[in-house]
């Protein structure tokens, strides 16, 4: 459909971006694409990795490449039988066929077909049972949840100057602890890989001049401190670039969303020219008042108590250590006022 409104949900891992994306995906007029820039699905071959800062210099070749590839996302998401406006049982058939193909590839010790792999990522929240939205044919909004574009705002400003950008932020100490826990469970491997080269890749970039003292020592720090510095540089760069490019954007703090999701989502949807539908309201109620599994895509939580419990469970020494680095290196006033 032409003239669809584009929405980007950006941020860092474990910030509440998946939950917020699931809430938007519950809307019958929103078409959701989950993490299309993931390395292992290779939709954007040759695209600069997440550590690379895209400068404010036009590059028509890259911009055209991104725009062309983005138009192919529906082809990858609706690879089998289901598509918006079709019967929901076709989606269940698709997921059954995908599951069978995955089991067969595991048994044969062969890689999964790349198109099925792309299908699985773009439909991950549905495959994992987090949500089963019924989509109409008159989709009015496209939503992209992507955590690899924090340093690519200058590119997005060239390609999607009229989009709305939503940045999800969570208490950094709880967020970092959650990432470390998932590392221990073998998840977030792509992030772990890029953390190893984060300091080296950005040390000589003029955009990160004020962070150069951090980046020079980055490899010496323990994991929790590395993650905090990565958090600071990602969020401060992201927010500053959104402002510098005069892009329509909102910051969503996980704590505020958890305290009153209906109120916060109503505001967000209004800003995105969407109505808070009955389907969205039901999903908010269900996902914020019922505990789910430990699967990262399952975002069912007792939201108003969950985030408080996670913060309360943190070791005070862990918080104090990270706060000392936060105070030393963070410069963005609203983040300092909230988390120091």
ZIMOMO-V633179 format. One line per field, one symbol per residue. phi: phi as a letter, one per 40 degrees, with the letter a starting at -180 (. if undefined). psi: psi as a letter, one per 20 degrees, with the letter a starting at -180 (. if undefined). burial: I if it has 9 or more other C-alpha atoms within 8 Angstrom, else O. A space follows every 50 residues. Layout:
# ZIMOMO-V633179
phi: ???
psi: ???
burial: ???
This chain:
# ZIMOMO-V633179
phi: .cgcccbbbbibdgbgccccccccccccbbbbbcfccddcbfcbcgcdcc ccccccbdbcccccdcccccccddcccbcbbcadgccccccccdcccccc ccccccccfbccdcccccdcccbdccdcgcabccbccccbbbbbbabbbc cbcccccccbcbcbbbbcbbdcccccccccccdccgcfcccdccccbdcc cbdccdcbdccddcccbdccccdccdcccdcccccccdcccccccfccab bbcdcccccacccccdccccccgbcccccccccdcccbbacbcccdccbc acdcbdcccccccccdcccccccccdccbcbcdcccccbc
psi: pqkqpppporbrqkijhgghghghiipijpppoolijpgiilhmpipqrh ipporlppnhggghgggghhiighghhlhdhqqqirqhhhghgghggggg hggghggilqqqphhhgggggijghghjjhqmqoqrhmpiqppoopjjjh jkhhghhhhmhjrppppppqohghgghgggghghjjrkhgghghhhjggg higjphhkgijghghhigiiqrghgghgggggggghggghhgghjlqoqq pophggghgmhggghggghghjlqqnrhgggghgggiikpqaajphiokp qnghhghhhhghiqphhgggghhhhghhhqioghgghhj.
burial: OOOIIIIIIIIIOIIIIIOOIIIIIIIIIIIIIIIIIOOOIOOOOOOOOI IIOIOOOOOOOOIOOIIOIOOOIOOIIIIOIIOOOOOOOIIOIIIOOIOO IIOOIIOOOOOIOOOIIIIIIIIIIIIOOIOOOIIIOOIIIIIIIIIIII IIIIIIIIOOOOIIIIIIIIIIIIIIIIIIOIIOOOOIOOOIOIIOOIIO IIIOOOOIIOIIOIIIOIIOOOOIIIIIIIIIIIIIIIOOIIOOOOIIIO OIIIIIIIOIIOOIIIOOIIOIOOOIOOIIIOIIOIIIIIIOOOOOIIII IIIIOIIOOIIOOIOOOOIOOIIOIIIOIIOOOOIIOOOO
